[in-house]
Amino acid sequence: MNKTVKVIALCGVLGLTAVSCQKENLIEENTNIVAQASTVRTVFYAVDGVEHRITLIGDDAWNDFLQHMFALAEEGHRVTFRNEEAASRVVSTKETVTFTTKNKQEAYDWCTDMTEAGYTVSLYYDPDTNIYTCIAIK
């Protein structure tokens, strides 16, 4: 009986050893990472002649920046801004385009379009007439 217990114990140990040496089947999870594509803008801007630079990631950051520029213009500051990436893609022609409107959203959209087209945009607001004057220079 003593021999039988030793043989059974030895077989058990060898069986566990054999099982632990077998190749495991790994189940790989789908680890694809989807990164949301977002626009990165390096914007140079000036408020009353004091120049700054900021990097904006995504459209929400751009919208927040532009709303801030409009708020500063409405407070009487002179603001100018340009998207450096867009400006570097175009050939400078010294073209000037002026746009005036009483509609803030129209001015907002126009400034966005012209900035994306590579223009440097200056924004002025006249509180007496409620007119936004936007000047784009390429």
Phi and psi in degrees as GROMACS dihedral restraints (atoms count N, CA, C in turn):
[ dihedral_restraints ]
;  ai    aj    ak    al  type     phi  dphi    fc
    3     4     5     6     1   -61.1    20    10
    4     5     6     7     1   -40.4    20    10
    6     7     8     9     1   -66.3    20    10
    7     8     9    10     1   -39.1    20    10
    9    10    11    12     1   -64.6    20    10
   10    11    12    13     1   -42.4    20    10
   12    13    14    15     1   -64.6    20    10
   13    14    15    16     1   -41.7    20    10
   15    16    17    18     1   -65.2    20    10
   16    17    18    19     1   -40.3    20    10
   18    19    20    21     1   -66.2    20    10
   19    20    21    22     1   -42.5    20    10
   21    22    23    24     1   -65.9    20    10
   22    23    24    25     1   -41.7    20    10
   24    25    26    27     1   -65.1    20    10
   25    26    27    28     1   -42.0    20    10
   27    28    29    30     1   -64.0    20    10
   28    29    30    31     1   -41.7    20    10
   30    31    32    33     1   -64.0    20    10
   31    32    33    34     1   -39.0    20    10
   33    34    35    36     1   -63.2    20    10
   34    35    36    37     1   -44.5    20    10
   36    37    38    39     1   -64.8    20    10
   37    38    39    40     1   -43.0    20    10
   39    40    41    42     1   -65.9    20    10
   40    41    42    43     1   -37.1    20    10
   42    43    44    45     1   -64.0    20    10
   43    44    45    46     1   -43.1    20    10
   45    46    47    48     1   -65.1    20    10
   46    47    48    49     1   -38.1    20    10
   48    49    50    51     1   -64.4    20    10
   49    50    51    52     1   -42.3    20    10
   51    52    53    54     1   -64.9    20    10
   52    53    54    55     1   -40.5    20    10
   54    55    56    57     1   -66.3    20    10
   55    56    57    58     1   -39.0    20    10
   57    58    59    60     1   -70.7    20    10
   58    59    60    61     1   -18.8    20    10
   60    61    62    63     1   -90.1    20    10
   61    62    63    64     1    -5.3    20    10
   63    64    65    66     1   -77.2    20    10
   64    65    66    67     1   149.9    20    10
   66    67    68    69     1   -69.4    20    10
   67    68    69    70     1   134.3    20    10
   69    70    71    72     1   -89.2    20    10
   70    71    72    73     1   146.5    20    10
   72    73    74    75     1   -92.1    20    10
   73    74    75    76     1   108.9    20    10
   75    76    77    78     1   -84.3    20    10
   76    77    78    79     1   135.8    20    10
   78    79    80    81     1   -98.7    20    10
   79    80    81    82     1   111.9    20    10
   81    82    83    84     1   -90.6    20    10
   82    83    84    85     1   129.3    20    10
   84    85    86    87     1   -81.1    20    10
   85    86    87    88     1   155.7    20    10
   87    88    89    90     1   -71.9    20    10
   88    89    90    91     1   106.0    20    10
   90    91    92    93     1  -103.1    20    10
   91    92    93    94     1    23.8    20    10
   93    94    95    96     1   -65.4    20    10
   94    95    96    97     1   129.2    20    10
   96    97    98    99     1  -106.9    20    10
   97    98    99   100     1   126.0    20    10
   99   100   101   102     1  -102.8    20    10
  100   101   102   103     1   117.8    20    10
  102   103   104   105     1   -98.4    20    10
  103   104   105   106     1   131.8    20    10
  105   106   107   108     1   -75.1    20    10
  106   107   108   109     1   126.8    20    10
  108   109   110   111     1   -73.9    20    10
  109   110   111   112     1   128.7    20    10
  111   112   113   114     1  -136.2    20    10
  112   113   114   115     1   152.9    20    10
  114   115   116   117     1   -80.8    20    10
  115   116   117   118     1   132.8    20    10
  117   118   119   120     1  -110.2    20    10
  118   119   120   121     1   126.3    20    10
  120   121   122   123     1  -123.4    20    10
  121   122   123   124     1   130.6    20    10
  123   124   125   126     1  -100.4    20    10
  124   125   126   127     1   113.9    20    10
  126   127   128   129     1  -111.4    20    10
  127   128   129   130     1   127.1    20    10
  129   130   131   132     1   -99.0    20    10
  130   131   132   133     1   131.4    20    10
  132   133   134   135     1  -144.5    20    10
  133   134   135   136     1   158.7    20    10
  135   136   137   138     1  -133.9    20    10
  136   137   138   139     1   138.2    20    10
  138   139   140   141     1  -120.8    20    10
  139   140   141   142     1   115.2    20    10
  141   142   143   144     1    52.6    20    10
  142   143   144   145     1    39.1    20    10
  144   145   146   147     1    87.0    20    10
  145   146   147   148     1    -8.2    20    10
  147   148   149   150     1   -90.4    20    10
  148   149   150   151     1   117.4    20    10
  150   151   152   153     1   -86.9    20    10
  151   152   153   154     1   146.5    20    10
  153   154   155   156     1  -141.7    20    10
  154   155   156   157     1   166.8    20    10
  156   157   158   159     1  -139.9    20    10
  157   158   159   160     1   139.6    20    10
  159   160   161   162     1  -146.0    20    10
  160   161   162   163     1   146.4    20    10
  162   163   164   165     1  -105.9    20    10
  163   164   165   166     1   124.6    20    10
  165   166   167   168     1  -112.7    20    10
  166   167   168   169     1   129.8    20    10
  168   169   170   171     1  -112.6    20    10
  169   170   171   172     1   114.6    20    10
  171   172   173   174     1    94.6    20    10
  172   173   174   175     1   162.3    20    10
  174   175   176   177     1   -70.6    20    10
  175   176   177   178     1   -31.5    20    10
  177   178   179   180     1   -63.2    20    10
  178   179   180   181     1   -41.9    20    10
  180   181   182   183     1   -64.8    20    10
  181   182   183   184     1   -39.3    20    10
  183   184   185   186     1   -63.3    20    10
  184   185   186   187     1   -45.4    20    10
  186   187   188   189     1   -62.0    20    10
  187   188   189   190     1   -41.1    20    10
  189   190   191   192     1   -62.9    20    10
  190   191   192   193     1   -43.4    20    10
  192   193   194   195     1   -60.8    20    10
  193   194   195   196     1   -48.2    20    10
  195   196   197   198     1   -65.4    20    10
  196   197   198   199     1   -37.6    20    10
  198   199   200   201     1   -62.2    20    10
  199   200   201   202     1   -38.3    20    10
  201   202   203   204     1   -65.2    20    10
  202   203   204   205     1   -40.9    20    10
  204   205   206   207     1   -63.0    20    10
  205   206   207   208     1   -41.2    20    10
  207   208   209   210     1   -66.0    20    10
  208   209   210   211     1   -39.5    20    10
  210   211   212   213     1   -63.1    20    10
  211   212   213   214     1   -41.5    20    10
  213   214   215   216     1   -64.5    20    10
  214   215   216   217     1   -41.5    20    10
  216   217   218   219     1   -63.3    20    10
  217   218   219   220     1   -39.3    20    10
  219   220   221   222     1   -69.0    20    10
  220   221   222   223     1   -21.9    20    10
  222   223   224   225     1   -85.4    20    10
  223   224   225   226     1    -2.4    20    10
  225   226   227   228     1   104.3    20    10
  226   227   228   229     1     3.7    20    10
  228   229   230   231     1   -83.5    20    10
  229   230   231   232     1   153.4    20    10
  231   232   233   234     1   -95.8    20    10
  232   233   234   235     1   119.6    20    10
  234   235   236   237     1  -119.6    20    10
  235   236   237   238     1   142.6    20    10
  237   238   239   240     1  -138.9    20    10
  238   239   240   241     1   140.6    20    10
  240   241   242   243     1  -152.5    20    10
  241   242   243   244     1   156.2    20    10
  243   244   245   246     1  -151.7    20    10
  244   245   246   247     1   146.3    20    10
  246   247   248   249     1   -88.1    20    10
  247   248   249   250     1   111.3    20    10
  249   250   251   252     1   -62.0    20    10
  250   251   252   253     1   -38.3    20    10
  252   253   254   255     1   -64.2    20    10
  253   254   255   256     1   -44.2    20    10
  255   256   257   258     1   -68.4    20    10
  256   257   258   259     1   -38.3    20    10
  258   259   260   261     1   -66.7    20    10
  259   260   261   262     1   -31.3    20    10
  261   262   263   264     1   -77.3    20    10
  262   263   264   265     1   -13.9    20    10
  264   265   266   267     1   -87.9    20    10
  265   266   267   268     1    -8.8    20    10
  267   268   269   270     1  -116.3    20    10
  268   269   270   271     1   158.6    20    10
  270   271   272   273     1   -88.9    20    10
  271   272   273   274     1   131.1    20    10
  273   274   275   276     1   -70.9    20    10
  274   275   276   277     1   127.5    20    10
  276   277   278   279     1  -124.2    20    10
  277   278   279   280     1     1.6    20    10
  279   280   281   282     1    57.9    20    10
  280   281   282   283     1    37.0    20    10
  282   283   284   285     1   -86.8    20    10
  283   284   285   286     1   137.1    20    10
  285   286   287   288     1  -120.7    20    10
  286   287   288   289     1   131.1    20    10
  288   289   290   291     1  -126.3    20    10
  289   290   291   292     1   132.1    20    10
  291   292   293   294     1  -116.6    20    10
  292   293   294   295     1   138.0    20    10
  294   295   296   297     1  -135.4    20    10
  295   296   297   298     1   130.0    20    10
  297   298   299   300     1  -125.8    20    10
  298   299   300   301     1   143.1    20    10
  300   301   302   303     1  -161.4    20    10
  301   302   303   304     1   156.4    20    10
  303   304   305   306     1   -92.9    20    10
  304   305   306   307     1   -12.3    20    10
  306   307   308   309     1   -88.7    20    10
  307   308   309   310     1   115.2    20    10
  309   310   311   312     1   -62.1    20    10
  310   311   312   313     1   -39.7    20    10
  312   313   314   315     1   -65.3    20    10
  313   314   315   316     1   -38.7    20    10
  315   316   317   318     1   -62.7    20    10
  316   317   318   319     1   -42.9    20    10
  318   319   320   321     1   -64.9    20    10
  319   320   321   322     1   -40.1    20    10
  321   322   323   324     1   -60.9    20    10
  322   323   324   325     1   -49.4    20    10
  324   325   326   327     1   -64.3    20    10
  325   326   327   328     1   -40.8    20    10
  327   328   329   330     1   -64.1    20    10
  328   329   330   331     1   -44.1    20    10
  330   331   332   333     1   -61.3    20    10
  331   332   333   334     1   -41.4    20    10
  333   334   335   336     1   -63.0    20    10
  334   335   336   337     1   -47.5    20    10
  336   337   338   339     1   -61.6    20    10
  337   338   339   340     1   -45.0    20    10
  339   340   341   342     1   -70.3    20    10
  340   341   342   343     1   -36.2    20    10
  342   343   344   345     1   -65.1    20    10
  343   344   345   346     1   -42.1    20    10
  345   346   347   348     1   -68.5    20    10
  346   347   348   349     1   -23.1    20    10
  348   349   350   351     1   -83.9    20    10
  349   350   351   352     1     0.6    20    10
  351   352   353   354     1    97.7    20    10
  352   353   354   355     1     8.5    20    10
  354   355   356   357     1   -84.9    20    10
  355   356   357   358     1   153.8    20    10
  357   358   359   360     1   -92.4    20    10
  358   359   360   361     1   125.6    20    10
  360   361   362   363     1  -111.1    20    10
  361   362   363   364     1   131.7    20    10
  363   364   365   366     1  -111.1    20    10
  364   365   366   367     1   139.3    20    10
  366   367   368   369     1  -126.0    20    10
  367   368   369   370     1   128.1    20    10
  369   370   371   372     1  -128.2    20    10
  370   371   372   373     1   147.4    20    10
  372   373   374   375     1  -131.2    20    10
  373   374   375   376     1   132.0    20    10
  375   376   377   378     1  -106.4    20    10
  376   377   378   379     1   107.6    20    10
  378   379   380   381     1   -68.6    20    10
  379   380   381   382     1   -21.4    20    10
  381   382   383   384     1   -71.2    20    10
  382   383   384   385     1   -37.8    20    10
  384   385   386   387     1  -107.5    20    10
  385   386   387   388     1    -6.8    20    10
  387   388   389   390     1    58.7    20    10
  388   389   390   391     1    36.8    20    10
  390   391   392   393     1  -108.9    20    10
  391   392   393   394     1   131.0    20    10
  393   394   395   396     1   -92.8    20    10
  394   395   396   397     1   127.2    20    10
  396   397   398   399     1  -112.5    20    10
  397   398   399   400     1   119.6    20    10
  399   400   401   402     1  -115.4    20    10
  400   401   402   403     1   126.3    20    10
  402   403   404   405     1  -120.9    20    10
  403   404   405   406     1   123.6    20    10
  405   406   407   408     1  -112.3    20    10
  406   407   408   409     1   130.1    20    10
  408   409   410   411     1  -123.9    20    10
  409   410   411   412     1   129.5    20    10
